[in-house]
Structure formats: structure tokens, C-alpha cells
Amino acid sequence: HSCVPSIYVDIQVSRADEHAYCTTDGSAPTQMSTDCSKGIQVSKNGTVLKALVIGQDLEPSNIQASQPIIIPCYPPIIEPAGGTFVDHALVTIKPSQTDSMLYYTLDGSLPSLASHVYDGPLTVETSGSIVSAIEVASICDSSPVTTSDAFLIKTAPPMFEPDGSTFQLDGTQHTVEIMSLGAGSVVHYTVQVEGSAE
């Protein structure tokens, strides 16, 4: 989804007959500007809000300008957000804005603009990995960090070929192949013949 983040700015006047007038484009406010006596919604990152107060039978106030208003992006969504998986987990980071950049880490550390750039689903293969991500877009500042729970990656169980059969003890050699799906894994096994382990 694409949802434009915004911030509500509360404007307070000291008397009931006073009105505040605001601009968000850098121009000087007048009585013809937006009445912001009850606050104003700001949706552009870096906006400088200028305000003027006019009261009945009073001279207008001096124009006050805010510091640039920083609007953070909404935090991205990490799916799945952790859990137990066999062999690996395929992780997607979803942005809130269509034109945003996503930055991530896999060790739980805080991501920054110097971190890995997300460009597609991540294959998490190390148990204990924690995915953290931020979003940055042209219309908003760096988002709060989204952090997953830990990913617990279990080794895939071995497979047998054949996966079960009855063999006759007639001197014929029988072969059972044990295959592991995990790269670099070691298979430990026992063979039981007539109730005894070898």
C-alpha cells in the first residue's frame, strides 16, 4: 500500500477571539491564509510552518516560523516476522511507499543508509538471525526500525532410498542410501539387525 505519512501540529491561541493563520509553502501568512486555530495537518517532510495570530481589536502578532518539521516514513513490514523453519526462511520486507528504499541488517543491529539495500526476498539460512529494516522515501524521513523475532533454522531431516523395505538375510548385499538436504551437514546413523545395534 502507499499511504502518505503526516503529522498533526497543534496551534494554541491565548484568547477565545483570536485566530491563527498558517502557511506551509514558505510564504508569509495573512488573514486570507488557512485558519489553523485548531491545529493543522502537515504531510510534506521538511515543511516550515509559519503562523500569525489576529485578535479582535488587536494588532496582528509577529509571524512565527517553526523549525523544519520532520515526518518519518511508516515502518516497513517484515514477513514472516521470525519463527522456526527447516533449512532456510524466505523473508519479504514490505514498504509503505512505492518509491521508497529499504535498508536492512540480519544480525539485529540498527540499519542505516550504509546497510544492505533490499531488492527482493531474503534467504535466511543462519539460525538466530534477526532481520531489522528501515524505510526512506522522498516524501518522508527514515522510518522507525522494524525488527523481527529470531529465525531458528533447523537442518532438514535425512531421506532414505528406499525409505523402507524388508530384506532377506540370504547373503545378498542390500544398499540403503541416506541423503541429507542440508549443505555441509553430517548424517549419523545406526543399523539394527535382529534387535541389536551395529
N, C-alpha and C positions, 0 to 999 in steps of 0.2 A: 504494500500500500504506500501511498505518498501523502503524508499529512504535514502541512506546514506548521512548524512549532511557533509558538507565540508566548508573550509574557504580558500579564495584566499589570499596569502601573497605576498605583493609587495616587490620586492628587487630592490634597486636602486644602480647603479654604477655611479661614478663621471665623467668617460671619455668614449667616444664612443668606444675606442678599448679595454675596459675592459669587462670581462665576470665573472659572479658569478656562482659558482658551489655549489650545495647543497646536503645534505643528510638528511633523515628523520628517519633513523634507529639507530642513536647514533654514527655511525662511522664517522671518520674524512674525510671531502671531499677532493677530488683531482681533477685534470683536467679531469679525466675519469668519474667523478660524473655527475649528472643531471645538465644541463645548466639552471640556474634559473634567468638569467639576466632580463627576462621579467616577473618574478614572478613565483609562484608555488602553486598548489592546494594541501591542506593538508586535509586529510579525517579521520585521526586517532586522537581521543581525547588524549590529553596529549603529543603529539609529540613535541620533542625538535628539532628544525631546526638548522642545522649547515651549515655555509656558508663560502666560500673562494673566494676572488676576485683575478683574474690573468689578468694583462695588458701586452700589447706588450712591450718587452724590459724592463720590471719591475719585481722585485722580487714579489712572491705571498704575499698576505696580511696575517695577522694573522687570524686564524679561529675564527669566532664569533658564539656563541651559543645563541639561543633565550630562553626565559622562556618557560615552557610547554604551548603549545597552547591549550586553552580550546575551544572545539567545542560543542555548545549546541545542544540538540535534536531539531527537528522541534516541534512546539507546537501541542498538540493534538486538535482534533475537537470535539466540543460538539454539539450533535444533539438530539432534537431541541435546538436552542440557546436562549430559552426563549419564552414568549408568554402567551396567556390565554388558560386555559384548564379546563375541568369540572371534578371535583373530584380528579384527580391526573394527573401527567405527567410522562411518561416513557422516561428517558433520557439515551442516549448512549454516551460514551466517546471513540473516536476512536484514536488509537495511530498511529504514523508514522513508528514505528519499530515493528517487530514481536516479539522481545524478551524483550520488554520494560515493565516497571512498571509504572502505573498511580496512582497518588495521588490526592485527591480532597477534597474540602470543600463545604458546602451547604449554608454558610452564607456570601459569598463574600470575606471572609478573604483569605490571601495568603496561598496556600497549601505548605506543606513541606514534608520531608520524614517521619515526625511523624503524618501526616494526614491520613485519611481513605484511604485504598488501594482499588482501583477499581477492582472488579471481575465480573462485569456483569451490565446490565441495572439498573439504579437507579429509584426508585419510589418516585417522589417528591410530597408531599401531603400538604406542608405548603405554603400558599400564601406569596409571597415576597422572596422566596428562590432564591439565586443566586449561580449557580454552577461555581466553579473555579477549574482548573486542571493543573497539570504539568506532564511531561513525563521524565523518566530517563531510560537510556539503557546502556549496556556495552560499546557501541561504541561512546557514546556522553554524555555530561553533562546535568544537569537539564535544561529543555526547558524553554522558556518564558511562563508566565502564560496565559492560555486561560480562559476568563471569559464570562459567558452567560449574557444575559439580565435577568431581573427579571421574575420569573414564577408566574403568577397570577392564583390561583386555585379557581374556583367558585364551590359552592355547586350544586350538581345535582338537577334539579327540581323534585318536588314530582310527584308520579304517582297515578292515581285514578283507583279503581276497583269497579264497572265498570267505564270506562272512559267517560261515557256519556249515558244518557238514559232519558226517560220520565216516571215519576211516577204518579200514580193516587192518589189523596188525599181521600182515601177510608177507612182510619183508619188502614191500613196495615203498619207495620214498615218496612222501607227500609234501607238497610245498604250500605254505600259507604265507602270503605277502602282507606285511604290516606297513601301511603308508601313513605318513604324517603330512597334514596340510600346512603346518606352520614352518616357515623358513627357518633353518638353523636349529630346529627342535630335535631332541634326542628321545627315542622311544625305549622305555624299559618294559620288559615283558617276562612272563613266566609261562612254562608249558607244564600242563598237568596230564600225566598218563596214569590211568588206573588208580586215581586218588592220590598220587604222590607228585610233588612239585620238583621240577628239574631246572 
